[in-house]
Amino acid sequence: MAIAVADVSRGGPGDLFTLKVVDSEAGSSRLRADGVLDWRGGEMLEALLIAQQESGMHYVRVDVSGVSAADRAGAAALLNAHERFLAARGTLMLIGVGPQLRGVLAAAELDRVLLTVGPPAPPDRSASRRTELAAS
């Protein structure tokens, strides 16, 4: 099992973006992104994803739960990477998509194009409360 490690960061105070390869194995890797995904972070993200592809990774999951802010340029970088993976018969999946990033993706009409998994929905406490009341 090969584990690739990359830890790159870019930006100044308030706009830091970091990207780390958490693990990789047999054509699959998992990355973690944190900070502001703007044009600078997008360039870095694309460069690392191209490197992942060139090293034989076809299935890449990027945990974006640590992305605190994003803009259209960051969304465009995600689309470019997604299209590159599809063209190579690979898959790029975004894990932990929070409300701010989801809003940017929706505004750019990418929410139905990119493969995303958001954070788990909070439990519906009203449904369990209604069940308790009905049982009484």
Backbone as a chain_set.jsonl record, in Angstrom:
{"seq": "MAIAVADVSRGGPGDLFTLKVVDSEAGSSRLRADGVLDWRGGEMLEALLIAQQESGMHYVRVDVSGVSAADRAGAAALLNAHERFLAARGTLMLIGVGPQLRGVLAAAELDRVLLTVGPPAPPDRSASRRTELAAS", "coords": {"N": [[0.85, -1.173, 0.0], [0.658, 2.112, -0.968], [1.181, 5.287, 0.343], [0.529, 8.471, -0.442], [1.766, 11.622, 0.359], [0.935, 14.9, 0.579], [1.09, 18.209, 1.389], [0.002, 21.209, 1.045], [-0.108, 24.749, 1.064], [-1.541, 27.984, 0.633], [-1.78, 31.514, 0.467], [-2.658, 34.418, 2.46], [-3.05, 35.878, 5.756], [-6.326, 35.259, 6.785], [-7.16, 34.354, 4.299], [-6.225, 31.824, 3.872], [-5.61, 28.716, 2.322], [-5.549, 25.28, 2.495], [-4.45, 22.099, 1.402], [-4.445, 18.658, 1.533], [-3.195, 15.411, 0.956], [-4.713, 12.749, 2.254], [-4.865, 9.936, 2.281], [-3.952, 7.244, 0.043], [-4.516, 4.63, -2.258], [-4.358, 1.902, -4.447], [-5.368, 3.201, -6.925], [-7.136, 5.007, -5.837], [-7.796, 7.902, -3.9], [-7.858, 10.083, -1.022], [-8.477, 13.37, -0.176], [-8.047, 16.363, 1.766], [-9.468, 19.499, 2.13], [-9.102, 22.791, 3.321], [-10.118, 26.034, 4.41], [-10.182, 29.044, 2.405], [-11.625, 28.758, -0.68], [-10.836, 30.181, -3.311], [-9.762, 31.862, -6.325], [-7.0, 31.47, -6.043], [-6.789, 29.266, -4.296], [-8.211, 27.519, -5.886], [-6.51, 27.173, -8.111], [-4.42, 25.801, -6.876], [-5.786, 23.528, -5.978], [-6.592, 22.381, -8.445], [-4.03, 21.818, -9.544], [-3.003, 19.891, -7.729], [-4.912, 17.89, -8.029], [-4.552, 17.209, -10.72], [-1.974, 16.153, -10.516], [-2.585, 13.957, -8.91], [-4.161, 12.474, -10.67], [-2.283, 11.975, -12.706], [-0.603, 10.308, -11.332], [-1.945, 7.979, -11.3], [-4.359, 7.853, -9.952], [-7.76, 7.315, -10.047], [-10.15, 7.507, -8.805], [-11.123, 9.906, -6.745], [-11.681, 11.388, -3.661], [-12.631, 14.363, -2.156], [-12.541, 15.894, 0.835], [-14.348, 18.512, 1.723], [-15.304, 19.736, 3.938], [-13.974, 21.466, 5.576], [-13.777, 23.805, 4.185], [-14.102, 27.146, 4.403], [-15.039, 29.32, 2.999], [-15.994, 30.133, -0.348], [-15.74, 30.97, -3.843], [-16.904, 31.92, -7.175], [-14.735, 31.387, -8.83], [-13.383, 29.386, -7.454], [-15.368, 27.438, -7.595], [-15.376, 27.052, -10.355], [-12.874, 25.869, -10.68], [-13.337, 23.431, -9.429], [-15.218, 22.377, -11.219], [-13.629, 22.183, -13.564], [-11.763, 20.247, -12.732], [-13.496, 18.105, -12.222], [-14.492, 17.6, -14.825], [-12.116, 16.832, -16.069], [-11.533, 14.448, -14.71], [-13.791, 12.916, -15.455], [-13.364, 12.744, -18.238], [-11.19, 11.068, -18.271], [-12.317, 8.763, -17.477], [-12.721, 8.623, -14.747], [-13.56, 9.456, -11.315], [-14.524, 12.217, -9.404], [-15.292, 13.144, -6.245], [-16.978, 15.237, -4.001], [-16.927, 15.592, -0.603], [-18.749, 16.263, 2.372], [-19.939, 18.752, 1.858], [-20.697, 21.905, 2.761], [-23.178, 24.43, 3.743], [-22.39, 27.019, 2.735], [-20.559, 26.549, 0.592], [-22.212, 24.894, -0.912], [-24.181, 26.759, -1.624], [-22.694, 28.482, -3.31], [-22.058, 26.697, -5.351], [-24.647, 26.142, -6.267], [-25.444, 28.68, -7.179], [-23.76, 28.928, -9.353], [-24.826, 27.02, -10.884], [-23.858, 24.426, -10.6], [-24.473, 22.561, -8.77], [-25.946, 20.372, -9.518], [-24.315, 19.119, -11.239], [-21.732, 18.461, -10.324], [-20.441, 15.777, -8.321], [-21.581, 15.438, -5.212], [-21.595, 15.164, -1.641], [-23.244, 16.054, 1.148], [-23.008, 17.284, 4.561], [-24.333, 15.152, 7.163], [-27.837, 15.332, 7.652], [-29.408, 17.099, 10.332], [-31.015, 15.349, 13.035], [-34.544, 14.832, 12.844], [-36.219, 16.077, 15.197], [-38.823, 16.786, 15.726], [-40.416, 14.853, 14.512], [-39.908, 12.548, 16.061], [-40.898, 13.448, 18.449], [-43.602, 13.802, 17.835], [-44.276, 11.12, 17.477], [-43.906, 10.163, 20.067], [-45.933, 11.594, 21.396], [-48.201, 10.611, 20.088], [-48.162, 7.998, 20.916], [-48.837, 8.243, 23.538]], "CA": [[0.0, 0.0, 0.0], [1.423, 3.357, -1.037], [0.486, 6.457, 0.871], [1.118, 9.714, -0.933], [1.529, 12.711, 1.293], [1.183, 16.252, 0.078], [0.469, 19.198, 2.261], [0.343, 22.482, 0.434], [-0.974, 25.841, 1.494], [-1.327, 29.222, -0.1], [-2.612, 32.624, 0.905], [-2.213, 35.206, 3.598], [-3.993, 35.837, 6.866], [-7.728, 35.436, 6.427], [-7.538, 33.683, 3.059], [-5.397, 30.637, 3.77], [-6.21, 27.494, 1.798], [-4.641, 24.14, 2.591], [-4.913, 20.886, 0.751], [-3.59, 17.569, 1.993], [-3.55, 14.041, 0.586], [-4.853, 12.018, 3.514], [-4.428, 8.576, 1.986], [-4.131, 6.783, -1.331], [-4.313, 3.189, -2.387], [-4.95, 1.204, -5.581], [-6.144, 4.044, -7.825], [-8.091, 5.81, -5.081], [-7.18, 8.732, -2.869], [-8.724, 10.974, -0.253], [-7.826, 14.641, 0.116], [-8.756, 17.243, 2.702], [-9.313, 20.914, 1.81], [-9.517, 23.695, 4.39], [-9.883, 27.46, 4.184], [-10.902, 29.809, 1.388], [-11.468, 28.227, -2.036], [-11.012, 31.241, -4.3], [-8.958, 31.548, -7.512], [-5.691, 30.945, -5.633], [-7.016, 27.903, -3.816], [-8.643, 26.729, -7.037], [-5.312, 26.799, -8.878], [-3.712, 24.795, -6.096], [-6.609, 22.323, -6.02], [-6.46, 21.774, -9.772], [-2.681, 21.283, -9.716], [-2.859, 18.66, -6.962], [-5.768, 16.862, -8.623], [-3.862, 16.749, -11.936], [-0.888, 15.283, -10.047], [-3.206, 12.706, -8.467], [-4.535, 11.73, -11.869], [-1.065, 11.528, -13.389], [0.013, 9.221, -10.561], [-2.776, 6.787, -11.432], [-5.578, 7.905, -9.147], [-8.95, 7.492, -10.888], [-11.267, 7.783, -7.908], [-10.609, 10.827, -5.735], [-12.659, 12.034, -2.783], [-12.081, 15.552, -1.506], [-13.323, 16.337, 1.991], [-14.39, 19.979, 1.687], [-16.016, 20.209, 5.122], [-13.188, 22.527, 6.177], [-13.77, 25.008, 3.339], [-14.866, 28.169, 5.127], [-15.632, 30.236, 2.025], [-15.658, 29.815, -1.735], [-16.327, 31.889, -4.81], [-17.143, 31.318, -8.485], [-13.464, 30.879, -9.362], [-13.175, 28.094, -6.794], [-16.344, 26.513, -8.179], [-14.907, 26.747, -11.71], [-11.769, 24.92, -10.527], [-13.949, 22.126, -9.152], [-15.805, 21.902, -12.477], [-12.535, 21.773, -14.446], [-11.23, 18.979, -12.232], [-14.548, 17.104, -12.445], [-14.505, 17.264, -16.254], [-10.877, 16.118, -16.365], [-11.701, 13.08, -14.22], [-14.758, 12.223, -16.313], [-12.727, 12.467, -19.529], [-10.267, 9.953, -18.055], [-13.14, 7.692, -16.903], [-12.527, 8.612, -13.307], [-14.606, 10.094, -10.519], [-14.152, 13.173, -8.372], [-16.437, 13.331, -5.362], [-16.798, 16.216, -2.923], [-17.536, 15.089, 0.623], [-18.902, 17.244, 3.441], [-20.248, 20.066, 1.279], [-21.477, 22.712, 3.694], [-24.154, 25.356, 3.155], [-21.799, 28.13, 1.982], [-20.07, 26.005, -0.67], [-23.391, 24.44, -1.668], [-24.795, 27.954, -2.195], [-21.865, 28.931, -4.434], [-22.252, 25.725, -6.436], [-26.005, 26.341, -6.799], [-25.452, 29.94, -7.925], [-23.056, 28.674, -10.608], [-25.564, 25.906, -11.49], [-23.012, 23.237, -10.575], [-24.931, 21.656, -7.715], [-26.474, 19.141, -10.126], [-23.293, 18.627, -12.159], [-20.673, 17.848, -9.527], [-20.848, 14.717, -7.398], [-21.393, 15.982, -3.87], [-22.256, 14.582, -0.483], [-23.219, 17.066, 2.198], [-22.974, 16.748, 5.922], [-25.597, 14.506, 7.495], [-28.897, 16.219, 8.123], [-29.677, 16.932, 11.765], [-32.19, 14.506, 13.253], [-35.827, 15.53, 12.903], [-36.726, 15.858, 16.551], [-40.275, 16.968, 15.769], [-41.046, 13.583, 14.153], [-39.863, 11.643, 17.211], [-41.788, 14.02, 19.463], [-44.973, 13.475, 17.413], [-44.46, 9.698, 17.753], [-44.069, 10.035, 21.523], [-47.246, 12.121, 21.749], [-49.214, 9.718, 19.556], [-48.129, 6.774, 21.717], [-49.334, 8.521, 24.89]], "C": [[0.898, 1.24, 0.0], [0.577, 4.49, -0.484], [1.229, 7.687, 0.381], [0.786, 10.813, 0.051], [1.883, 14.021, 0.602], [0.446, 17.18, 1.011], [0.904, 20.542, 1.723], [-0.614, 23.543, 0.936], [-0.582, 27.097, 0.745], [-2.235, 30.278, 0.489], [-2.008, 33.345, 2.088], [-3.232, 35.101, 4.71], [-5.422, 36.095, 6.379], [-8.129, 34.75, 5.139], [-6.701, 32.433, 2.817], [-6.203, 29.457, 3.231], [-5.175, 26.397, 1.91], [-5.291, 22.927, 1.968], [-3.925, 19.785, 1.085], [-4.113, 16.248, 1.435], [-3.55, 13.246, 1.886], [-4.418, 10.573, 3.347], [-4.657, 8.266, 0.524], [-3.772, 5.312, -1.407], [-5.033, 2.701, -3.633], [-5.868, 2.077, -6.443], [-7.139, 4.966, -7.156], [-7.348, 6.665, -4.065], [-8.225, 9.615, -2.204], [-7.911, 12.203, 0.12], [-8.674, 15.415, 1.106], [-8.419, 18.679, 2.345], [-9.846, 21.744, 2.963], [-9.241, 25.136, 3.973], [-10.725, 28.026, 3.068], [-10.595, 29.26, 0.0], [-11.829, 29.329, -3.033], [-10.126, 30.889, -5.499], [-7.587, 30.981, -7.128], [-5.817, 29.506, -5.152], [-7.429, 26.983, -4.95], [-7.476, 26.275, -7.898], [-4.557, 25.678, -8.184], [-4.465, 23.463, -6.132], [-6.471, 21.615, -7.366], [-5.092, 21.137, -9.961], [-2.504, 19.962, -8.962], [-3.728, 17.544, -7.545], [-5.178, 16.34, -9.933], [-2.728, 15.804, -11.546], [-1.443, 13.941, -9.575], [-3.562, 11.835, -9.674], [-3.311, 11.158, -12.578], [-0.354, 10.414, -12.633], [-0.867, 7.973, -10.521], [-4.027, 6.757, -10.587], [-6.775, 8.211, -10.059], [-10.183, 7.84, -10.07], [-10.724, 8.63, -6.768], [-11.77, 11.452, -4.982], [-11.983, 13.204, -2.106], [-13.037, 15.954, -0.394], [-13.24, 17.858, 2.037], [-15.112, 20.55, 2.903], [-15.268, 21.34, 5.826], [-13.091, 23.791, 5.332], [-14.69, 26.032, 3.992], [-15.547, 29.162, 4.209], [-15.18, 29.81, 0.641], [-16.283, 30.873, -2.624], [-16.467, 31.172, -6.153], [-15.863, 30.75, -9.091], [-13.127, 29.528, -8.739], [-14.116, 27.04, -7.345], [-15.919, 26.099, -9.584], [-13.756, 25.744, -11.67], [-12.301, 23.519, -10.247], [-14.556, 21.537, -10.415], [-14.715, 21.419, -13.427], [-11.973, 20.418, -14.031], [-12.222, 17.84, -12.478], [-14.535, 16.642, -13.904], [-13.257, 16.487, -16.658], [-10.976, 14.654, -15.899], [-12.686, 12.296, -15.081], [-14.139, 11.832, -17.648], [-11.774, 11.276, -19.436], [-10.981, 8.739, -17.45], [-12.882, 7.506, -15.418], [-13.677, 9.325, -12.624], [-13.971, 11.026, -9.496], [-15.392, 13.417, -7.531], [-16.07, 14.309, -4.256], [-17.59, 15.753, -1.718], [-17.644, 16.22, 1.64], [-19.195, 18.647, 2.943], [-21.191, 20.813, 2.22], [-22.37, 23.713, 2.987], [-23.53, 26.474, 2.321], [-21.303, 27.643, 0.623], [-21.236, 25.533, -1.527], [-24.094, 25.626, -2.333], [-24.028, 28.486, -3.396], [-22.047, 27.99, -5.619], [-23.625, 25.889, -7.079], [-26.068, 27.608, -7.644], [-24.772, 29.783, -9.285], [-23.706, 27.53, -11.395], [-24.71, 24.644, -11.606], [-23.468, 22.216, -9.547], [-25.496, 20.36, -8.267], [-25.503, 18.526, -11.119], [-22.218, 17.861, -11.394], [-21.243, 16.766, -8.62], [-20.543, 15.19, -5.993], [-22.155, 15.182, -2.832], [-22.128, 15.615, 0.624], [-23.084, 16.437, 3.563], [-24.307, 16.091, 6.242], [-26.602, 15.523, 8.024], [-29.1, 16.018, 9.62], [-30.932, 16.082, 11.948], [-33.451, 15.362, 13.358], [-36.464, 15.221, 14.246], [-38.245, 16.007, 16.621], [-40.995, 15.666, 15.427], [-41.041, 12.63, 15.343], [-40.78, 12.153, 18.32], [-43.24, 13.708, 19.128], [-45.272, 11.998, 17.696], [-44.682, 9.465, 19.232], [-45.46, 10.489, 21.947], [-48.366, 11.19, 21.285], [-49.299, 8.433, 20.378], [-48.736, 6.984, 23.111], [-50.835, 8.339, 24.99]], "O": [[1.775, 1.393, 0.85], [-0.602, 4.621, -0.812], [2.387, 7.92, 0.73], [-0.347, 10.919, 0.52], [2.996, 14.204, 0.108], [-0.706, 16.935, 1.37], [2.043, 20.963, 1.923], [-1.784, 23.268, 1.201], [0.55, 27.249, 0.288], [-3.333, 29.974, 0.956], [-0.986, 32.936, 2.641], [-4.177, 34.317, 4.618], [-5.673, 37.049, 5.643], [-9.322, 34.572, 4.891], [-6.497, 32.035, 1.67], [-7.342, 29.234, 3.641], [-4.04, 26.566, 1.465], [-6.509, 22.754, 2.002], [-2.715, 19.957, 0.938], [-5.317, 15.996, 1.438], [-2.514, 13.093, 2.534], [-3.682, 10.044, 4.18], [-5.445, 8.926, -0.153], [-2.868, 4.823, -0.73], [-6.193, 3.048, -3.855], [-7.025, 1.722, -6.664], [-7.909, 5.642, -7.838], [-6.387, 6.21, -3.443], [-9.307, 9.858, -2.738], [-6.809, 12.099, 0.657], [-9.866, 15.155, 1.262], [-7.248, 19.05, 2.264], [-10.904, 21.448, 3.517], [-8.266, 25.422, 3.277], [-11.835, 27.562, 2.809], [-9.448, 29.289, -0.447], [-12.953, 29.404, -3.529], [-9.773, 29.722, -5.67], [-7.069, 30.103, -7.818], [-5.044, 28.636, -5.554], [-7.05, 25.812, -4.981], [-7.445, 25.135, -8.361], [-4.11, 24.725, -8.822], [-3.859, 22.404, -6.296], [-6.259, 20.404, -7.421], [-4.998, 20.027, -10.486], [-1.92, 19.018, -9.495], [-3.322, 16.381, -7.552], [-5.291, 15.15, -10.226], [-2.544, 14.765, -12.179], [-0.832, 12.9, -9.816], [-3.302, 10.632, -9.694], [-3.308, 10.001, -12.998], [0.413, 9.655, -13.225], [-0.571, 7.023, -9.797], [-4.695, 5.725, -10.514], [-6.799, 9.23, -10.749], [-11.145, 8.404, -10.591], [-9.965, 8.147, -5.928], [-12.714, 11.973, -5.577], [-10.895, 13.067, -1.547], [-14.189, 16.309, -0.643], [-12.192, 18.422, 2.35], [-15.494, 21.72, 2.902], [-15.869, 22.092, 6.593], [-12.406, 24.742, 5.71], [-15.895, 25.816, 4.117], [-16.535, 29.786, 4.598], [-14.121, 29.204, 0.477], [-17.215, 31.575, -2.231], [-16.188, 29.978, -6.263], [-15.905, 29.739, -9.791], [-12.641, 28.629, -9.426], [-13.725, 25.89, -7.543], [-16.079, 24.941, -9.967], [-13.669, 24.866, -12.529], [-11.777, 22.535, -10.769], [-14.431, 20.338, -10.665], [-14.855, 20.358, -14.036], [-11.738, 19.549, -14.87], [-11.834, 16.747, -12.892], [-14.563, 15.444, -14.185], [-13.328, 15.587, -17.494], [-10.555, 13.74, -16.608], [-12.438, 11.134, -15.402], [-14.36, 10.725, -18.138], [-11.576, 10.559, -20.417], [-10.337, 7.806, -16.972], [-12.832, 6.387, -14.908], [-14.641, 9.742, -13.266], [-13.01, 10.669, -8.815], [-16.425, 13.846, -8.046], [-14.999, 14.222, -3.655], [-18.8, 15.544, -1.81], [-16.735, 17.043, 1.756], [-18.748, 19.625, 3.541], [-22.33, 20.401, 2.44], [-22.324, 23.833, 1.762], [-24.091, 26.845, 1.29], [-21.599, 28.266, -0.396], [-21.245, 25.752, -2.739], [-24.552, 25.517, -3.47], [-24.631, 28.894, -4.389], [-22.175, 28.438, -6.758], [-23.754, 25.787, -8.298], [-26.681, 27.609, -8.712], [-25.164, 30.43, -10.256], [-23.202, 27.122, -12.442], [-24.817, 23.893, -12.576], [-22.907, 21.123, -9.463], [-25.524, 19.35, -7.563], [-25.822, 17.529, -11.768], [-21.843, 16.752, -11.774], [-22.399, 16.84, -8.204], [-19.378, 15.329, -5.619], [-23.208, 14.607, -3.104], [-21.019, 16.003, 0.991], [-23.049, 15.214, 3.703], [-25.321, 16.446, 5.642], [-26.248, 16.451, 8.751], [-28.979, 14.9, 10.122], [-31.819, 16.101, 11.094], [-33.422, 16.471, 13.891], [-37.163, 14.219, 14.4], [-38.883, 15.412, 17.489], [-42.061, 15.388, 15.976], [-42.047, 11.974, 15.616], [-41.373, 11.358, 19.048], [-44.027, 13.385, 20.018], [-46.382, 11.656, 18.105], [-45.537, 8.67, 19.621], [-46.099, 9.835, 22.771], [-49.356, 10.998, 21.992], [-50.374, 7.849, 20.521], [-49.105, 6.021, 23.782], [-51.411, 8.534, 26.061]]}, "num_chains": 1, "name": "protein.A"}
